[in-house]
Amino acid sequence: MIRWSETRNRFYKVTSLLDRFLKYVDKTNECWIWRGGIGSHGYGVLMIKKDGRRSIFDTAPRIAWRLFNGEIPSAMQVLHKCDVRACVNPDHLFIGTQKDNMIDMVRKER
């Protein structure tokens, strides 16, 4: 979609969040590896919108979950079955609490 920017006085191309997201994903047979920006926590990050002068970012696994599975319930986290921080394959993600994440960590001996 093409839109006109009053502030820039020119047209610009609008791309969907899904298109922008997939631009940074290398799909393999198993993990989908995030090749975009990485935050200080080690997970992929992507700007999801601009709010005035402020940019709003979210982690790539949370964006993947919302794009392919729907909303994330309040106070829940997106966890990895495969334990690969760069993985954004929706089949490798699941919803859980911080406690679920700690139990998973102990069970996997991490």
N, C-alpha and C positions, 0 to 999 in steps of 0.2 A: 504494500500500500504506500502511496506517496501522499505526503502532507505538506502544507505550507507553514513555514515558521515566521511569525510576525517579528520576533526578536532578531532573527538572522536574515530576514528578508530574502529567503530562498526556500526551495523545495527540499525535502529530505525523505529518505526511504525508511519506512517503519517495518521492522522485522519482529516476528512473534518471539516470545520467550523460548518456545520450543526450538525454533530455528537457531536462535543465538546459543542456546544450551548445546544442541547437537553439533554445532560448529567446533566445540572443544572436546568432543568425545571420540576416542578410538575404540570401536566395537571389535572385540575379539570373540572367540567361541565362548569364553567364560566371562571374565570381567570386562566392563566397559570402562576404559581408563580415561580419567579427566586430564586434559592437557592444557587447561586454562590456568588462571591465577590460583595460587595456593596461599591460604591464610597462615598466620603464625601458629595455629593449632594443627597444621598439617593436612587439613581438608581443603578441597577445591572450593572456590568462592566465585560468585558471579553477581554483578549488579542487577537487581530485579526491577528497580524503578528509580526515578529521580523525584524527590519531593522538594520542589523549589530549588534551592542551591545545594541541598543535601542528597547524597546518593545512598540508597538502601541496598545492602548486600545480604545474601544468604548463602549457606553452604550448598555445594553441588549435590550432596546426597539428599538434603531436604527438598531442593528444587526437583530432583529426579522423582522423589516420592510423590510430590504434588502433581507433577506433570503426568505421571503414569498411573497413579493410584488414588489421587484425590487429597483432600485436606488431612492435615496432621492434627489429631486431637490435642487439646490443650494439655500442657505439662508433659507431653510425650516426646520422645526422641526418636530419631531414625538411626537404627543400628545396622551393623554389617554382619552377615553370615560368614562372609569370606575373609574378614579382617584386613582387607586391603583399603587403606584410606582413600586412595585415588579411584576406587571403584564406584561407579554410579549406576550399575546395572540394577534395575528395579527388582529383578528376581533375587538379587543378593542382599536386599534391604528388608528390614522388618521394623515394626513399631514396638517400642518398649519404654519402660521407665529407666531412670538412672540406676535403680536397684537391679532391674533386669540386665542392664549393661554390666554391672559389677559381677553378677552371678555368671553371666556369659564369659567374662574375662577369667574368672576362677576356674570354671569348667574347662576352658581351653588352655589353661595353665600359662596365661600371659602375665 
